Amino acid sequence: MNMLNNIIINGMIFALPLFIMAVGGIYSERSGVTNLALEGLQGFGAFTGALVAYSLTGYFGSESSVPVYFAMIFAMLGGMLFSLLHAVLCNYFKANMVISGVVINILAMALTTFLTKTINKNVFGAASDKFVLGIMKRFSVPGLSEIPVLGAFFTNMYMFEIVIVILAFITWYLLYKSSFGLHLRAAGDNPAAVDAAGVDVIKVRYIAVMISGALSGLAGICFAYSISAKFSSDIYMGFGYLSIAALIFGGWKIMPTLGACLIFGFARSAGYQLVQKIGLPSAYSDLVMILPYVLTLVMLIFLAGNSQAPKALGEAYDKSKR
Amino acid sequence: MNRKNDRIIVAIIAVLLGILAGAVIILILGKNPLSVYYSLLRGSGLAPKAKYAGGKNMLSDFSNFLDFITSMIFAALAVAVALKTGLFNIGVSGQMLVGGFIATVLIGYSGLPAFGAKPLVILVAAAGGGVIGALIGFLKYRFNINEVVSSIMLNYIASYITGFLINTRYVDPQTRQSKDINAAACLTLHEVRIGSAKYDIPLGFILAVIVIFAVAFLFDKTVFGFELKAVGLNREAARYMGINVRKSMVVSMLISGLLAGIAGATYYLGYITTIQPKVLPSIGFDAIAVCLVGGSSPIGIFFSAFFLMIISKGSTYMSSQMGLEAEISSVIMGLILLTCACSTFILPLMYKFRSRKEKGEVKA
């Protein structure tokens, strides 16, 4: 029983950030911009968020939860700022979107590792390759958490889980029910028609990529808090690519993507619980670590050619070809 | 001027822009970019250092540098072969690790004599990398799985599984890395004394030069290479021509994996002699930069590997001399990559500029 609770609690903590990052990916890709840069965006967002939180902890004290809120806001801003690079490369320079995404990832990794070391040395006067974050407080929803089994979904929650759920509703509404969402989805399927309707395709794509940057940044700082309570180059664990796999599996739709992310989350936490239960040496947890990656491949195999990718995905919009 | 020259000019512009952007960052941090870049040259054995430890001189540093770029040449060729066929092999790191690991376990620890062990190391590592590469190609061919996603997944799987095996079986408790391989299996002759200094003689470098010409021959002179290129340029047109597009993709990934495996052999059983568990070699990612700067051409890759690796190789020495974090080198590499990704933009700009100039000349 206790084991099931832990699987649900830890599974949700991993699945929700993964999901919100995938939602960002959906925004970008439905608008027609292939976004393999999620990995780098979440890393850069986590970096800016952690930097702000780390600087503020001295001011507010380690007990305060104010730095956490600032961290989340600045992580979103940082991710958004860095995503502009991808947007400019894809829309203005008309670079190959796949290459651009990978380049952004490599640059983000190099830049954040370098800046973390340099800032630690020059500003905080300590030789360190990480920013240690405070502990994010956890809580249980009174009443709801008492329900058997399902109560685990409301037990020991991080504050960010609430934020992500709220954002998920907003982004779902925006994508499927607003006229902006309609333009965005059309920009990925038939940009010429959107242009003919008098909507600026490039502008829509810029906004879409920036939304994906902000959501990735949020996911990044959530991972930084929940997995290791610090920012270091360990943040680049390939979760960005996992969320891409999730959105491909979800057919570029928000609800099925949530399902895929939950499968990842629960598989991962179940694996850890299993290792603990059997009492295997810690080296064996490395074998559990490969579970999400293997699962991704297996899930993609079952998807087998049945992908409903946006029709104009990966093509820079060229007005003259209309 | 033909298009080939244009591409070389674009590559040089991209590299210069990247270096310039790096210089700006260095300036902001209050260091002199010129002396930073000069100490990179010194660290790679291309400029004399102020003083040398015993048994070292500029030439021995340079021999070590050649040893380093050997792996890079193979890795970048691996990226290039896939890219020519329109596939993006970002899994070179994982393929290097798998090839290097299998060769280490099977041959590196075996105690075979040198004349048998050295060729076997290359063959086994190539096979290991090739299997992974072919698997990525197969997943693309059979299930239409994006090769970037599948190769990243395989990177992590490879890194955790080899890490697990090293930690449970082959670990050296002192260094926390895999045990040293036997000298007989090593592709680099380490610290060979010639005169007063010790040199590292990279046997793989000779092979790298041969493979450069082999790959160039494959793409420029053979029907098979032409088919691979055709698939990369326009899949639909290639299919119309009667080329088996999907088979070409698998074979291209197989060759790419083979080359990545050899890169792993020359790195893990040459340049260094151990494997650090759970760490993917950064060479596999830098290889993308080397390949793009080299315009995916084998000869281009040789020169771009030579110039770009100065930045990587010299960074440790530069860091100790200038007090700047060594990671600045990967930042500069990232910036060069960024400008290279924009090269599709630079080229038309150049044509525009040229045609405007030509018109001007006609008037005059």
Interface residues (C-beta under 8 A of the other chain):
Chain A: L36 L85 L89 Y92 F93 K94 A95 N96 V98 I99 S100 V102 V103 I106 L107 M109 A110 L111 T113 F114 K117 T118 K121 N122 M237 G238 Y241 I244 A245 I248 A283 Y284 D286 L287 M289 I290 Y293 V294 T296 L297 L300 I301 L303 A304 G305 S307
Chain B: L29 F88 I90 L139 F143 N144 I145 N146 V148 V149 S150 I152 M153 L154 N155 Y156 I157 Y160 I161 G163 F164 N167 T168 K278 F285 I288 A289 L292 E325 E327 I328 S330 V331 M333 G334 L335 L337 L338 C340 A341 C342 T344 F345
